[in-house]
């Protein structure tokens, strides 16, 4: 029993002096095995994501917020890391460019107002740079009973009234919307 108590003290000291989460988790798991308690799970909110499905979700959400990661392929490549860094800078969190559960949760909570203009948008030359011109495919959003509830162009959400004229069209690939800084839509045009 004295040997076990001595080992517990050693492990406790290691935990107190541990500089990183990996050592902390390993030390806590060692301590748990000595005291017959439950171990700390290895995955923490700040753990770097390696799960393809989670990285794909993170990429999709970054794209919808206007951070261009390219296609959501589940690979945390250079474009994804740059988009993560840009997002982290904009919302004022530590900039490391690493995909994590904590980052994904932060992205999920970010309102579109905090997002920047979509990655494929351009400033409208006619408006002196005050309005934003968004280009892309118009994506219709319908409820389960088929009612039009909205649409988006280049990741920017639009009211159903702006979408209705295009609901029956087949050609909605080349569309644009001009949006004021206060998020009011001035124009939607397709084709």
C-alpha positions in Angstrom: 0.0 0.0 0.0 2.9 2.4 0.7 4.3 1.7 -2.7 1.0 2.6 -4.3 0.7 5.8 -2.3 4.2 6.8 -3.3 3.4 6.1 -7.0 0.2 8.2 -6.7 2.2 11.2 -5.3 4.7 10.8 -8.2 1.9 10.8 -10.8 0.2 13.7 -9.1 3.4 15.8 -9.2 3.7 14.9 -12.9 0.2 16.1 -13.6 0.8 19.4 -11.7 3.9 20.1 -13.7 2.6 18.8 -17.1 2.9 21.5 -19.8 0.7 19.8 -22.5 -2.6 18.0 -22.7 -1.1 14.8 -24.0 1.1 14.4 -20.9 -1.8 15.5 -18.7 -4.1 12.8 -20.2 -1.4 10.1 -19.9 -0.6 11.0 -16.3 -4.3 11.2 -15.3 -4.9 7.8 -16.9 -2.0 6.4 -14.9 -3.4 7.9 -11.7 -6.9 6.5 -12.5 -5.5 3.0 -13.0 -3.9 3.2 -9.5 -7.1 4.5 -7.8 -9.7 2.5 -9.7 -11.4 5.7 -11.0 -12.6 6.6 -14.5 -9.9 7.8 -16.9 -10.1 11.1 -18.7 -11.1 10.6 -22.4 -8.2 11.2 -24.7 -10.2 13.5 -27.1 -10.6 16.9 -25.7 -12.3 20.0 -27.3 -9.0 21.4 -28.2 -7.7 18.2 -29.7 -6.7 18.6 -33.4 -9.4 17.0 -35.6 -8.3 14.1 -37.8 -11.7 12.7 -38.5 -12.5 13.2 -42.2 -16.2 13.8 -41.6 -15.6 16.5 -38.9 -13.0 18.2 -41.1 -15.4 18.1 -44.0 -18.1 19.8 -41.8 -15.6 22.4 -40.6 -14.7 23.1 -44.3 -18.3 23.4 -45.4 -19.1 25.8 -42.6 -16.0 27.9 -43.3 -17.0 28.1 -47.0 -20.6 29.1 -46.0 -19.1 31.9 -43.8 -17.0 33.2 -46.7 -13.6 31.6 -46.0 -12.6 29.8 -49.2 -11.2 26.4 -48.4 -12.1 25.0 -51.8 -14.0 21.8 -51.9 -14.9 20.2 -48.6 -12.8 17.0 -49.0 -12.0 16.2 -45.4 -8.3 17.0 -45.8 -6.8 19.8 -43.7 -4.5 21.1 -46.5 -2.9 24.6 -46.9 -6.1 26.3 -48.1 -8.1 24.9 -45.1 -5.3 26.0 -42.7 -5.3 29.5 -44.2 -9.1 29.8 -44.0 -9.0 28.6 -40.4 -6.3 31.3 -39.6 -8.3 34.0 -41.2 -11.4 33.0 -39.2 -9.5 32.8 -36.0 -8.1 36.3 -36.6 -11.5 37.7 -37.4 -13.2 36.4 -34.3 -10.2 37.1 -32.0 -9.1 33.7 -30.9 -5.6 32.1 -30.9 -4.4 31.8 -34.5 -2.9 28.3 -35.1 -4.6 27.2 -38.3 -5.5 23.8 -36.8 -8.9 22.1 -37.1 -10.3 21.2 -33.7 -13.6 20.4 -32.0 -13.4 23.7 -30.1 -12.9 25.6 -33.4 -15.9 23.7 -35.0 -18.1 24.7 -32.1 -17.0 28.3 -32.4 -17.8 28.3 -36.1 -21.2 26.8 -35.4 -22.0 29.6 -33.0 -20.7 32.4 -35.4 -23.6 34.4 -36.9 -23.4 35.4 -40.5 -23.1 39.0 -39.5 -19.7 38.2 -38.0 -18.7 36.3 -41.2 -16.9 38.0 -44.0 -18.1 38.4 -47.6 -18.1 35.0 -49.3 -14.8 33.8 -50.7 -16.1 34.1 -54.3 -17.6 37.6 -53.9 -16.3 40.8 -55.3 -16.9 44.5 -54.5 -19.3 46.0 -56.9 -17.5 48.5 -59.1 -20.6 50.6 -59.7 -21.2 51.3 -56.0 -17.8 52.6 -55.1 -17.0 49.5 -53.0 -19.8 50.0 -50.5 -22.0 47.2 -51.7 -20.9 43.6 -52.1 -21.5 41.6 -55.3 -21.8 37.9 -54.7 -21.7 35.5 -57.6 -22.4 31.8 -57.8 -25.0 29.1 -58.1 -28.4 29.9 -56.6 -29.3 27.1 -54.3 -33.0 26.8 -53.4 -34.0 25.7 -49.9 -37.4 24.0 -49.5 -39.2 22.6 -46.5 -40.2 18.9 -46.3 -43.5 19.7 -47.9 -41.9 21.5 -50.8 -42.5 25.1 -49.8 -39.7 27.5 -50.7 -38.2 28.8 -47.5 -35.2 30.6 -48.9 -32.1 30.4 -51.1 -28.5 31.3 -51.1 -25.9 32.5 -53.7 -22.3 31.9 -52.9 -23.1 31.0 -49.3 -25.1 34.2 -48.7 -28.6 33.5 -47.4 -31.5 35.3 -49.1 -35.2 35.8 -48.2 -37.8 33.6 -50.0 -39.2 36.7 -51.8 -35.8 37.1 -53.6 -35.8 33.4 -54.5 -39.4 32.9 -55.8 -38.8 34.3 -59.4 -36.1 31.6 -59.9 -37.9 28.6 -58.3 -39.1 27.2 -61.7 -35.9 27.9 -63.6 -33.3 25.3 -64.6 -30.4 27.7 -65.2 -29.4 29.0 -61.7 -25.7 28.4 -62.1 -24.6 31.9 -63.0 -26.3 34.2 -60.5 -25.3 37.4 -58.7 -26.7 39.3 -55.8 -25.8 42.9 -54.8 -25.9 43.4 -51.0 -25.6 46.6 -49.0 -23.3 46.7 -45.9 -26.4 46.5 -43.7 -27.2 43.1 -45.4 -30.1 44.4 -47.4 -30.4 42.8 -50.8 -30.6 45.3 -53.7 -30.6 42.9 -56.7 -30.7 39.2 -57.6 -30.0 38.2 -61.2 -29.5 34.8 -62.8 -28.6 33.8 -66.4 
